[in-house]
Amino acid sequence: MPQKSEVVKSRVSPDSKARFEAVAAEHGLTPSEFLRQLVETVSGGAEVPSSKPSQARREGKLTVRLEASVRAQIEREAKGQGVPPSTWAARILTARALSAPQPVQGERRHIRWGFRQLRGAATNLNQIAAAMNRGVFTGSNYAPTRNELQELRNSVASLRDLLRQYAAGRLKFQLGDDLTHE
């Protein structure tokens, strides 16, 4: 039997713990023994890597020397983006190499949120159009006109274009094509 020296922990509600202990008792096992069997059953066929994976997310490291003024500008921009200067420099270089915007984590979250909101609005618009085409509206006597529906579609398309322009602007900024100096 393999040596048992590692510990697996998890926080659960009191109800979940009581149910788990009851199921373990039904099988004639202690909660620890039951959990050990569950872990072995679930992970038994999984491959274990021969060594720990690298903590580094990137495959390579590049070291550059910069003039103090250039480094200061990168540090200001990085601070404005809420990331370390090395991350910001990597984003700029990656944007240049891939010709694609490289938003930082906070920006990615906002961009995804914007597109999710647009997708939801577009879905709602399609549902309204389908209801209009069937002549069915519930809960109200008001039905939007085709012109109002078209205005809503145009608004969604306009917002989608604004998000795309934002992403394109990030690329221009990261490539240095659209820099405005403070």
N, C-alpha and C positions, 0 to 999 in steps of 0.2 A: 504494500500500500504506500502511495507517495506521501512524502512528508507534508504535514498540514501546518504551515507557518504563516500563510497570508490570511488576511481578514477582509471580508466583503461586508460593507455596511450600507444601509439604506434607511431613510426616515419614512415612516408610514403612519397613517392615522391609527388611533387606538382600536377602532373597529376592524381595520385591515389586519392589525397585529393579532387581535383575538381570533379572527377567522382563520388566519394562517396557522396559529397554534392549534386550533381545533382540527384543521385538516391534517396537520402533522401527527396529532394524537390519534386520529382515525387510522393512520398508517402505522401506528406503534413506534413513532420516531420522535426524537426531540426536535424542536424547531431548527436547531443548528444542523442536525443530521439531515432533516428534510430539505433545508436550503442547500446543503452540500450536494444532495442527490439531484435537485433541480438544476443547479449550476452545471453539474457534470452532464446531465441529460441534454441541456440546451447547448452547451459549448463543447461537448465531446468530440464532434467531428471537425471542429474549426482548426485551421492551421495556425500554429504559433510561430511568429517570426523568429528567425535564428538570433537576431540581435535587436536591440531597441531601435526604433526608427529615429532618425535625426530630428532634433527639435526645430531645426531651421526649416522655414517654409519655402525658401528659395533654393535653387540648385547651385547657384554660384554667387560669388562675392566679387564685387568690383570696388577697388579703392581708387579715389581720385584726389588730386590736390587742387584746391580752388583758391582764388584770391579772396582776401578777407571780405571785400565788398560783395562778391558773388555769394559767398557762404552766408553772409548776413542777410542778403535778399532771400535766399532759399529758407533760412531760418524764419524770417518774417512770414513768408508765404505758408510754410509748414505750420507755424503757430496759428495763422488764420484758418487753416484747415483742421486744426486740432490733432495733428499727427507729428511724429518725430521728423527731423530734417532728412534722415536717411530714407524713411518711407516716402516722403514727398519727392525726393530726388529720384527714387526708384520709379515712382509713378510718372514723372516727367520723361525719364529715359524710356520706359516701357511704352508710353504714349507715342513717342517719336519712332521707336522701332516697329510698333505694330500699326501705326497710323490709326489709332483708336483711342477714344477718351479713357482715362483711368481714374474714375472717381474714387475718392477715399470712402471709408466705411459709412460715415454719416451721410455723405451725398448719395451713396448707393441706396441706403435705406429710404431716403426721401424720394429718389427717382422711382424705386419700386413701388412706394406708397402711391405716388402720382399715377403711375400706370395702372395699379390695382383700382384706384378710384375711377379712372377713365373706363377701364374694362367693366366695372360695375355699372357706371352710367350708361355705357353703350348697351349692356345687357338689358337694363331697364327700358331704354329707348326701344329696343327690338320687341320687348314684351308689350309695350304700349302700342307700337305699330301693328303687331299681330292682333291685339284686342280691337284696334280700330278696323282692321281688315275684316274681322269677323263680326263687327258691329256690336261688340259686347263690352260694356263697361259696368263695373259693379261698385256699389257704395256711393255713387255720385251721379248726378245727371250731366255733369260736365265731361265733355270729351274734347281733347285738344284737336285743333284743326291741322290739316296737312301742313300748312305753312308754319305753325308753331312747332310741329314735330321736326320739320326740316331745319328750323332755327336751332333746335336742340342738337340735332345731328351736326350742324355746322359748328356749334360751340364745342362739342366733343372733339371734332376733327381739329379745330383750332388749338385746343388745349394739348392734344397729342403732338401737333406740330411744334408748339412752344417747348414741350419736353425734349423733343428731338433737337431743336435749336439750342437748348441748354446744353445737351450732351455734346453737340458739335462745338459750342463755345468753349466747353471744358477742354476739348482737344486743341482748339486754337490757342487757348491760354497756356496749356501745358507744352505746346510746341513753340511758344514764344511769338506767335503771329499776332496776338492781340493784347500785348502787355500795356498796361497803363501804369506809369510810375507815380509813386506817392509824392 
